[in-house]
Amino acid sequence: MRRITWLGHATVLIETDSGARLLTDPLLRGRVAHLRRHAPAPPDAAALGALDAVLVSHVHHDHLDRPSLRTLAARETEVVLPLGGRKLVGGLGFGAVREVGSGVRLRAGAAEVEVVPAWHPTRRWPRSPQLDALGYLVEGIWFAGDTDLDERMGELRGRVEVALVPIWGWGPSLGPGHLDPSGAARAVALVRPRVAIPIHWGTYLPYGLARRHGGLLTSPAGDFATAVARVAPGTRVETLAPGASFELP
């Protein structure tokens, strides 16, 4: 039984048929710089249990969060991240650090993980080098990371049962390289998964904006489901609340 548990933002626990336990882009804090978490608090490291690997899609602060990673670091856990990112997780205590590029296949516990491209401009700091953004494909589950729409997503068609698709962000507007609900639905139409689960929405807002922009904590999911029904009617949308799970036979 494969189980997908969305913990908020782009943090997803993937439990595979082979017994592997993988966590994507952990962001587990109530406050991150100017952002406040509006979703329920995620489980702590002890409650999450042992992890075979942490999969990091890119090095932006809301995806590679050192304080969150530090709480998860263990000798039995590997962290996987884009080429050039090793120094950003140095000293945290993971048993291994693996830098990867698109096209690489690796073992994470008992699961095979394929690294796939994402289309997202990525610098840790304004003057730091630009690094790749990545997605990951694990036993038919595609974690898209942060990405813009690209026709090359269609190369995944026929290989994805469940798509974990970003549909918004953490503020009232989106910068370059992000999908809104309409763009995310078009990505689903290219890939044609059996199920699409929206992620990267409904979790964080900048302090002081909840009264004026609180609708962004709920509206993107409904807009995404409506758009998928229009452009990809063969795909079922499963909207999860943070902490909820979806199971595949």
N, C-alpha and C positions, 0 to 999 in steps of 0.2 A: 504494500500500500504506500503510495506516494502522498505526502502531506505538504501543503504550502501554508505557512502562517505569516500573515502580514503584520509587522510590528509597528508600522507607521513610516512615513516618508518613503525611502527606497530600501528599507530594512526588511528583508524577507528570510525566514527560516525555511529551507528546503530540506525535506527528509525523503530520501530516495528508497526505491525498492531494494537496492543493494545494501542499505543500512547506513549510508553516508548522511552526515548532518552538516549542512553548509549554510552560512549566513552571509547575506549580501549587504554591503554598504552600511555597516552599523552606525546608527545615530540614536543614542539611547539616553540623551540628557534632556532635562526639563527646560534648560536654557542654553542656547548656543549663540554666543555673541549677542546680536540684537533680536534674536528670534526666541519666541516663547512657544513651548509645546502646548497644544490645546487638546491633544488626544490623551487617553489614559497612559500612565507611565508603563513602559515596557518591562518585562521581567528582568531581574538582575542576572548576572552571569551564572550564579549558582542555580537559579531557576531554569535558565536556558539549557543547562547541561553541557556535556562535552561536545565540542565542535571539531570536525575533521579539518575544515578550512573556512576562512573568511575570504570572500570574493569581493574585491574592491573594483568598481567600474572606472573611476577616475579620481583625480586628486583634489577636486574642489572640497572646501571645508565641510560641506554638509553631506559628503560621501566618504571622505577619508577624515574621520574625526579621531584624533589621537586619544583624547580622554576616554571615548567609548571603546576604542580598540584596546587601550591599556587594561580595561576591566575584563576583557575577554582573552587576553594573552595567556597561553599555556604551552607547555612543552609539546603536547600532543596535537597542537593546532598550528596549521600553516596559514600564512596570509599570502594571497595571490593578488597582484596589482600590476598596472601597466609598466612597461619599460621606463626606467628612469626614476621610479618612485621609491626605490628601496630605502633611501636615506630618510624618507618621511615616516617610516615605521621603525627606525632604528632604536634600539634600547627598550622596546616595549615588552619583550619577553616571549615572543612567539618562537615555537620550535624551529620553524623554517620560514624564510621569505622567498617568494618566487616571483620574479619579474617576467611578464609574458607579453606577447604581441598577438594580434589577430591571426588566426589559423593554427595556433598551438593547441594540441590536445594533451591533457595531463590527467593524472589520477589524484583524486581527493578522497581519501578513505577508500572505499570500494567502488566509488563512482568515477566514470569518465566525464571530464569536463572539457568542452570545446570552447575556445575563446573566439568570439565573433566581433566584427566591427561595430562601433557606434559612431555617430556623427555629431560631435559636440566639442566646441573649442575649449581647451582645458589648460589653464595655468593656475598653479597654486597661489601665486602672488602676481601682481600686474607685470613685473619685470622678470619673472622666472621663466624657464624654458617651457615651451608648449609640449605637452605630453599627449599621447593617444588617449581616447576614451574607448572603453570596451563594453561588450556584453558577454554573457555566458549562456551556453546551452548545455543542460544537464538532464539526461533521460527524458527528452521531449519537452522540457520546461525551459523557456527562453526568458532570461532576465535581461531586459534591454538596456539597463543602466539609465543614463541621461542621453538623449539623442534627438536629433532633428529627423525629419522625414527624408528617406532616400530610397530610390527605386531598387537599389541593391538589396534591400530587405527581402524582396521577393525571392532571393536565392535560398531563403530558409523555408519556403513553402514546401509542405509535405513532410517536414521534419519536426514541426512544433505542434504539440498537443495543447499546451497552456502557455499563453504569452503574458508576462508580467510587464505591463506597459505604463510608462510615465505619462500622466495626463495633465499635470499642472506643475506647481512649484511651491514656493513658500511666501509669495507676496502678491500684490495686486496686479503685477505685470510680469511678463516673461522676457528674459533676455534671449539672445541668439542661441540656437542649438537646442531648443526645448520643443516639446510637443504640447499643444493644447488639446482639448477633447476632440476637436474635429481632425487635427493632424494625427492624433493617436488612433482614431478610427480608421483613417486612411492607411496607417501602418498595419493595422489588423487586416485590412482588405488585401494588402500585398502579401502578408504571411499566411493568412487563412488558418489560424489555429482553431481547434475545437472550442476552446474556452479562452477568454481574455479576462484578466484581473487587473483593474486599474491600481497603480501605485503612484507615489510621489505627489500626493495631494492630501489635503485635509488634516495635516499634522502640525505644521508650524506657521506662525504669522509674526511679523515684526511687532514688538511691543507697541501698544497704543493703537493698533489698527483693527482690533477685533470688532469694535462697535461699528465702524464704518464699512469694513470689508469682511465681516464674519461669514457672509454667504459663501465666500471662497472655501470655507471648511466643509461645505456640503454640496454645492452646485456642480462642480466639475464631474462628479461621478454620474449624475443623472444626464448631463449633457453628453458625456461619453457613451453611455448606454443608448441614448437616442440616436447618436451619430452612427454607432456600430449597426444598429438595426436597419439603418438606411443604406449604408455602403457595404456592409459585410454581414448580411442576414444569416449566413450559415454559421456564424460564431455566436456562442452564448456568453454573455457578460455575467461574471460573478463578482459582485461588489462586496468586499470584506470590510468590516470595522477593524480598527487596529486591535490586534490580539486574536482575531478570528482566523479559522483555518478552512481550507478546502482540500478534500481528499480525492485522489484519483485511484481507480482500481488497478 
